[in-house]
Amino acid sequence: MVARSMRLQVLLLASAQALFQTASVLVMTVGALAGGQIAPAPELATAPIAAMFLGTAMATVPASMWMARVGRRIGFIAGALVGSAGGLIAAGGIWTGSLSILAFGTFLVGAYQGFAQFYRFAASEVADLAFRPRAISLVLAGGIVAALLGPTLGRLGGPLLRPDYAGSFLLLTAVSLLAASLLLGLRVPQSVTASTETPGTAAAGRPLLTIVRQPAYAVALFVATTGYGIMILGMTATPLAMIHDHHSLSDASLVIQLHVLGMFLPSFFTGSLITRFGVSRVMLTGVFVLLGYVAVCATSTGLASFGVALALLGVGWNFLYVGGTTLLTTTHTAAERGRAQGFNDMTIFAVGLTCSLGAGVLLQSIGWEALNLLLLPWLAIAALALLWFGAGQNRREAARATMG
């Protein structure tokens, strides 16, 4: 019965993940296009997407600390309600032709994302140790629904009302309200919360700097940030690059669907790969997959190249993000959870914000191919970090074997 309850909670979190990712993918699909039709300059077209990541970066730490006090269920429901309000405000921005109002609406969608990013950590909290990597993967696999539904709703909602894309954001509101309804059934064990911690006691855990300076934490954070930042840069620039190269909105939506499928389909087996081969090897594989993405981007700007490249981008992100999350859960105690997870996700989304805002500028100034070639040094550093960490793990395991 306990195992059945654990799996039911993971299924609920996966469903909520599917709906939250649908909202996020919808913004990624039409946000720059909606912004472009009302922005005073082409470089500001990606402002609504950048605002979404700003909202996420600003909400992540407060969301984590607040949920440490009130619990995951209340926090997750509140986040979904904020997202529904964001959809209404974004639609209002399009109706009034105000880029700032549209961006404020997507900022609130980003705040929703700031709460929802902890679904994967909630999965680790409802699962036992053996099931934990798979639980994290299965929750992220909820994004497969988003791969199909997000671009579809963005495309269908585009011409639904005038001006274009106002209907897309109203559909986002409906999806967010459905997520809030589903989360009413969530039950996450409340172990050690911030309200029970007393500074200076063992229950309060270690200072944040001590946690962050652990090699495992530093590598988990850097590699997950690498995967997320590169994914956001490519995903944000793709619709604009495709329209610039005379592809249709339907073509762009199809490529985004392939990308999101690449992001989440591997989640059915990423956890098993981590269990079998180790987290370092899976993340290093993710780096090489992202190198493949860069190589394909350098070949052409045809529809097939965009599709293959964005699918590889999604798979590489999955290996780095699931791997980073799994490694991160080994670096903190329950008392330290709010600080450790909050700082991790705040950093990831601050980088995502920078990449989403920079995508439009880089695309306008140096073009699609050069934009992606700039990623090579970043990926090289990530590969070196993983090789260093993996070598350290091997030395520690050899030392333990010798002592044993």
C-alpha positions as CSV (number, residue, x, y, z in Angstrom):
1,M,0.0,0.0,0.0
2,V,2.9,2.4,0.8
3,A,4.5,1.7,-2.6
4,R,1.2,2.2,-4.3
5,S,0.7,5.6,-2.5
6,M,4.2,6.6,-3.4
7,R,3.6,5.9,-7.1
8,L,0.2,7.7,-7.1
9,Q,1.9,10.8,-5.7
10,V,4.6,10.6,-8.4
11,L,1.9,10.3,-11.0
12,L,0.1,13.4,-9.6
13,L,3.4,15.4,-9.7
14,A,4.0,14.2,-13.3
15,S,0.6,15.4,-14.3
16,A,1.2,18.8,-12.7
17,Q,4.6,18.9,-14.4
18,A,2.9,18.3,-17.7
19,L,0.5,21.2,-17.2
20,F,3.2,23.6,-15.9
21,Q,5.5,22.7,-18.8
22,T,2.6,23.2,-21.2
23,A,2.3,26.8,-19.9
24,S,6.1,27.3,-20.2
25,V,6.4,25.8,-23.6
26,L,3.5,27.9,-24.8
27,V,5.4,31.1,-23.8
28,M,8.6,29.8,-25.4
29,T,6.7,29.1,-28.6
30,V,4.8,32.4,-29.1
31,G,6.3,34.7,-26.5
32,A,8.9,36.2,-28.9
33,L,6.4,36.3,-31.7
34,A,3.8,38.1,-29.6
35,G,6.5,40.5,-28.3
36,G,7.8,41.1,-31.8
37,Q,4.4,42.4,-33.0
38,I,4.3,45.1,-30.3
39,A,8.0,45.7,-29.5
40,P,9.5,49.1,-30.5
41,A,12.7,47.3,-31.7
42,P,13.4,43.8,-33.0
43,E,16.0,43.2,-30.2
44,L,13.2,43.5,-27.6
45,A,11.1,40.7,-29.1
46,T,12.4,38.2,-26.6
47,A,11.6,40.4,-23.6
48,P,8.5,38.4,-22.7
49,I,10.5,35.2,-22.5
50,A,13.3,37.0,-20.5
51,A,10.6,38.3,-18.1
52,M,9.4,34.8,-17.5
53,F,12.9,33.7,-16.5
54,L,13.3,36.8,-14.4
55,G,10.1,35.9,-12.6
56,T,11.5,32.4,-12.0
57,A,14.9,33.6,-10.7
58,M,13.2,36.0,-8.3
59,A,10.6,33.6,-7.1
60,T,12.7,30.5,-6.6
61,V,14.4,31.2,-3.3
62,P,11.3,32.7,-1.6
63,A,9.2,29.8,-2.9
64,S,11.7,27.3,-1.5
65,M,11.9,28.9,1.9
66,W,8.1,29.5,2.1
67,M,7.4,25.9,1.2
68,A,9.8,24.7,3.9
69,R,7.4,26.3,6.4
70,V,3.9,25.7,4.9
71,G,4.5,22.6,2.8
72,R,4.8,21.7,-0.8
73,R,1.0,21.4,-1.4
74,I,0.1,25.0,-0.4
75,G,3.1,26.4,-2.3
76,F,2.4,24.5,-5.5
77,I,-1.2,25.5,-5.6
78,A,-0.4,29.1,-4.9
79,G,2.2,29.0,-7.7
80,A,-0.4,27.7,-10.2
81,L,-2.8,30.4,-9.3
82,V,-0.2,33.0,-9.9
83,G,0.5,31.5,-13.3
84,S,-3.2,31.7,-14.2
85,A,-3.2,35.4,-13.3
86,G,-0.1,35.9,-15.5
87,G,-1.9,34.4,-18.5
88,L,-4.8,36.9,-18.1
89,I,-2.4,39.9,-17.7
90,A,-0.3,38.8,-20.7
91,A,-3.4,38.6,-22.8
92,G,-4.3,42.1,-21.6
93,G,-0.9,43.4,-22.7
94,I,-1.4,42.0,-26.2
95,W,-4.9,43.6,-26.4
96,T,-3.5,47.0,-25.3
97,G,-0.4,46.8,-27.3
98,S,1.8,47.1,-24.2
99,L,5.0,45.2,-24.2
100,S,5.5,46.0,-20.5
101,I,2.1,44.5,-19.5
102,L,2.8,41.5,-21.6
103,A,6.2,41.1,-20.0
104,F,4.6,41.5,-16.5
105,G,2.2,38.7,-17.3
106,T,5.0,36.4,-18.4
107,F,6.9,37.4,-15.3
108,L,4.1,35.9,-13.2
109,V,4.1,32.8,-15.4
110,G,7.8,32.7,-14.5
111,A,7.0,32.9,-10.8
112,Y,4.7,29.9,-11.3
113,Q,7.6,28.1,-12.8
114,G,9.7,29.1,-9.8
115,F,7.3,27.1,-7.6
116,A,6.8,24.3,-10.1
117,Q,10.5,23.6,-10.5
118,F,10.3,21.9,-7.1
119,Y,8.0,19.2,-8.4
120,R,11.1,17.1,-9.1
121,F,12.4,17.6,-5.6
122,A,8.9,16.7,-4.2
123,A,9.2,13.5,-6.2
124,S,12.4,12.6,-4.3
125,E,10.6,13.3,-1.0
126,V,7.7,11.0,-1.7
127,A,9.9,8.2,-3.1
128,D,12.2,5.8,-1.2
129,L,15.9,5.7,-1.9
130,A,15.8,3.0,-4.5
131,F,12.9,4.6,-6.5
132,R,14.2,8.2,-6.2
133,P,16.2,8.6,-9.5
134,R,13.3,7.0,-11.4
135,A,10.7,9.2,-9.6
136,I,12.6,12.4,-10.6
137,S,12.8,11.1,-14.2
138,L,9.1,10.2,-14.3
139,V,8.0,13.6,-13.0
140,L,10.1,15.3,-15.7
141,A,8.6,12.9,-18.2
142,G,5.3,14.7,-17.7
143,G,6.9,17.2,-20.1
144,I,6.1,14.8,-23.0
145,V,2.5,16.0,-22.8
146,A,3.8,19.6,-22.9
147,A,5.8,18.8,-26.0
148,L,2.5,18.1,-27.8
149,L,0.2,20.4,-26.0
150,G,2.2,23.6,-25.5
151,P,3.1,24.4,-29.1
152,T,-0.3,23.2,-30.2
153,L,-2.2,25.5,-27.9
154,G,0.2,28.4,-28.8
155,R,-0.5,27.8,-32.5
156,L,-4.3,27.3,-32.1
157,G,-4.6,30.2,-29.8
158,G,-2.6,32.5,-32.1
159,P,-5.4,33.4,-34.5
160,L,-8.2,32.6,-32.0
161,L,-8.7,36.3,-31.0
162,R,-7.4,39.6,-32.3
163,P,-4.7,40.7,-31.8
164,D,-2.9,37.5,-32.5
165,Y,-1.7,35.4,-29.5
166,A,-4.1,36.9,-27.0
167,G,-6.0,33.6,-27.2
168,S,-2.8,31.6,-26.6
169,F,-2.4,33.3,-23.2
170,L,-6.0,32.8,-22.2
171,L,-5.5,29.1,-22.9
172,L,-2.4,29.3,-20.6
173,T,-4.7,30.6,-17.8
174,A,-7.0,27.6,-18.2
175,V,-4.1,25.1,-18.1
176,S,-2.8,26.7,-14.9
177,L,-6.2,26.6,-13.2
178,L,-6.4,22.9,-14.0
179,A,-3.0,22.3,-12.5
180,A,-4.1,24.1,-9.3
181,S,-7.1,21.8,-9.1
182,L,-5.0,18.6,-9.5
183,L,-2.5,19.7,-6.8
184,L,-5.3,19.7,-4.2
185,G,-4.7,15.9,-4.0
186,L,-0.9,16.2,-3.3
187,R,0.4,14.7,-0.1
188,V,4.2,15.3,0.6
189,P,5.7,14.2,3.9
190,Q,6.6,17.2,6.0
191,S,9.9,16.2,7.6
192,V,12.1,18.9,8.9
193,T,10.9,22.4,8.0
194,A,12.4,25.9,8.5
195,S,9.8,26.6,11.2
196,T,11.4,23.9,13.5
197,E,15.0,25.0,12.9
198,T,16.8,27.0,15.5
199,P,20.0,28.8,14.5
200,G,23.1,27.3,16.0
201,T,21.6,23.8,16.4
202,A,22.3,20.7,14.4
203,A,18.7,20.8,13.1
204,A,19.5,24.1,11.3
205,G,22.1,22.4,9.1
206,R,25.2,23.9,7.7
207,P,25.7,27.4,6.3
208,L,24.8,27.8,2.6
209,L,28.4,28.5,1.7
210,T,29.6,25.2,3.2
211,I,27.0,23.3,1.2
212,V,27.8,25.1,-2.1
213,R,31.5,24.5,-1.7
214,Q,31.1,20.7,-1.8
215,P,32.5,19.3,-5.0
216,A,29.4,17.3,-5.7
217,Y,27.1,20.4,-5.2
218,A,29.4,22.7,-7.3
219,V,29.5,20.2,-10.2
220,A,25.8,19.5,-10.0
221,L,25.0,23.2,-10.1
222,F,27.4,24.1,-12.9
223,V,26.5,21.2,-15.2
224,A,22.7,21.6,-14.7
225,T,23.2,25.4,-15.3
226,T,25.1,24.6,-18.5
227,G,22.4,22.4,-19.8
228,Y,19.6,24.8,-18.9
229,G,21.4,27.9,-20.2
230,I,22.3,26.4,-23.5
231,M,18.8,24.9,-23.9
232,I,17.1,28.3,-23.2
233,L,19.4,30.1,-25.6
234,G,18.7,27.7,-28.4
235,M,15.0,27.4,-27.7
236,T,14.4,31.1,-27.4
237,A,16.3,31.9,-30.6
238,T,14.8,29.1,-32.7
239,P,11.4,30.6,-33.6
240,L,12.9,33.9,-34.5
241,A,15.7,32.3,-36.6
242,M,13.2,30.1,-38.4
243,I,10.8,33.0,-39.2
244,H,13.9,34.9,-40.4
245,D,14.8,32.1,-42.7
246,H,11.2,32.0,-44.2
247,H,9.9,29.0,-42.3
248,S,6.2,29.1,-41.2
249,L,4.8,29.3,-37.7
250,S,3.6,25.7,-38.1
251,D,7.2,24.7,-38.9
252,A,8.5,26.5,-35.9
253,S,5.9,24.8,-33.7
254,L,6.8,21.4,-35.1
255,V,10.5,22.0,-34.3
256,I,9.6,23.1,-30.7
257,Q,7.6,20.0,-30.3
258,L,10.5,17.8,-31.4
259,H,12.7,19.8,-29.0
260,V,10.4,19.3,-26.0
261,L,10.0,15.6,-26.8
262,G,13.8,15.4,-26.8
263,M,13.8,17.0,-23.4
264,F,11.4,14.6,-21.8
265,L,11.1,11.3,-23.6
266,P,14.5,10.2,-22.2
267,S,13.1,10.7,-18.7
268,F,11.6,7.2,-19.0
269,F,15.1,5.7,-18.9
270,T,17.5,8.4,-17.6
271,G,17.0,7.3,-14.0
272,S,17.8,3.7,-14.9
273,L,20.9,4.9,-16.8
274,I,22.1,6.8,-13.8
275,T,21.6,3.8,-11.6
276,R,23.5,1.5,-14.0
277,F,26.3,3.7,-15.2
278,G,26.6,6.4,-12.6
279,V,25.5,10.1,-12.6
280,S,28.9,11.4,-13.9
281,R,28.9,9.3,-17.0
282,V,25.3,10.2,-17.9
283,M,26.0,13.9,-17.5
284,L,29.2,13.6,-19.6
285,T,27.1,11.9,-22.3
286,G,24.8,14.9,-22.2
287,V,27.7,17.3,-22.9
288,F,28.6,15.3,-26.0
289,V,25.0,15.3,-27.2
290,L,25.0,19.1,-26.9
291,L,28.2,19.2,-28.9
292,G,26.2,17.3,-31.6
293,Y,23.5,20.0,-31.4
294,V,26.2,22.6,-32.1
295,A,27.5,20.6,-35.0
296,V,24.1,20.2,-36.7
297,C,23.4,23.9,-36.2
298,A,26.6,24.7,-38.2
299,T,25.4,22.7,-41.2
300,S,22.3,24.5,-42.5
301,T,19.1,26.4,-41.6
302,G,16.8,23.9,-43.3
303,L,13.8,22.5,-41.5
304,A,15.4,19.1,-41.0
305,S,18.5,20.7,-39.5
306,F,16.5,22.7,-37.1
307,G,14.4,19.6,-36.1
308,V,17.4,17.4,-35.5
309,A,19.4,20.1,-33.7
310,L,16.6,21.0,-31.4
311,A,15.9,17.3,-30.6
312,L,19.5,16.8,-29.6
313,L,19.4,20.0,-27.6
314,G,16.5,18.5,-25.6
315,V,18.2,15.2,-25.0
316,G,21.4,16.9,-23.8
317,W,19.4,19.1,-21.4
318,N,17.7,16.0,-20.0
319,F,20.9,14.1,-19.2
320,L,22.4,17.2,-17.6
321,Y,19.3,18.3,-15.7
322,V,18.2,15.0,-14.4
323,G,21.8,14.1,-13.5
324,G,22.4,17.4,-11.8
325,T,19.1,17.1,-9.8
326,T,20.0,13.5,-8.7
327,L,23.5,14.5,-7.7
328,L,22.2,17.5,-5.8
329,T,19.9,15.5,-3.6
330,T,23.0,13.7,-2.2
331,T,24.6,17.0,-0.9
332,H,22.2,18.3,1.7
333,T,20.1,17.2,4.6
334,A,16.3,17.7,5.1
335,A,17.0,20.7,7.2
336,E,19.2,22.2,4.5
337,R,16.8,21.5,1.7
338,G,15.2,24.9,1.4
339,R,18.6,26.8,1.1
340,A,20.4,24.2,-1.0
341,Q,17.6,23.7,-3.5
342,G,16.6,27.3,-3.6
343,F,20.1,28.6,-4.4
344,N,20.5,25.9,-7.0
345,D,17.3,26.8,-8.9
346,M,17.8,30.6,-8.5
347,T,21.2,30.3,-10.1
348,I,19.9,28.1,-12.9
349,F,17.2,30.5,-13.8
350,A,19.4,33.6,-13.4
351,V,21.5,32.0,-16.2
352,G,18.3,31.2,-18.1
353,L,17.2,34.8,-17.8
354,T,20.6,36.0,-19.2
355,C,20.4,33.5,-22.1
356,S,16.8,34.3,-23.0
357,L,17.5,38.0,-23.0
358,G,20.8,37.6,-24.9
359,A,19.3,35.3,-27.5
360,G,17.6,38.1,-29.5
361,V,20.6,40.4,-29.3
362,L,23.0,37.6,-30.4
363,L,20.7,36.5,-33.2
364,Q,20.4,40.0,-34.6
365,S,24.2,40.7,-34.3
366,I,26.0,37.5,-35.3
367,G,23.4,35.1,-36.7
368,W,22.2,31.6,-35.8
369,E,25.3,29.6,-36.7
370,A,27.8,31.8,-34.9
371,L,25.5,32.1,-31.8
372,N,25.7,28.3,-31.4
373,L,29.5,28.1,-32.0
374,L,30.0,30.4,-29.0
375,L,28.8,27.6,-26.8
376,L,31.8,25.4,-27.5
377,P,34.0,26.8,-24.7
378,W,31.2,26.5,-22.2
379,L,30.7,22.9,-23.0
380,A,34.4,22.2,-22.9
381,I,34.6,23.5,-19.3
382,A,31.6,21.4,-18.3
383,A,33.2,18.3,-19.7
384,L,36.4,19.0,-17.8
385,A,34.5,19.5,-14.6
386,L,32.8,16.2,-15.0
387,L,36.0,14.4,-15.8
388,W,37.6,15.9,-12.7
389,F,34.6,14.9,-10.5
390,G,34.4,11.4,-11.9
391,A,38.2,10.9,-11.3
392,G,37.7,12.0,-7.7
393,Q,34.8,9.6,-7.3
394,N,37.0,6.7,-8.6
395,R,39.8,7.6,-6.2
396,R,37.4,7.7,-3.2
397,E,35.9,4.4,-4.2
398,A,39.3,2.8,-4.6
399,A,40.3,4.1,-1.2
400,R,37.2,2.7,0.4
401,A,37.8,-0.7,-1.2
402,T,41.4,-0.7,0.1
403,M,40.3,0.2,3.6
404,G,37.5,-2.4,3.4
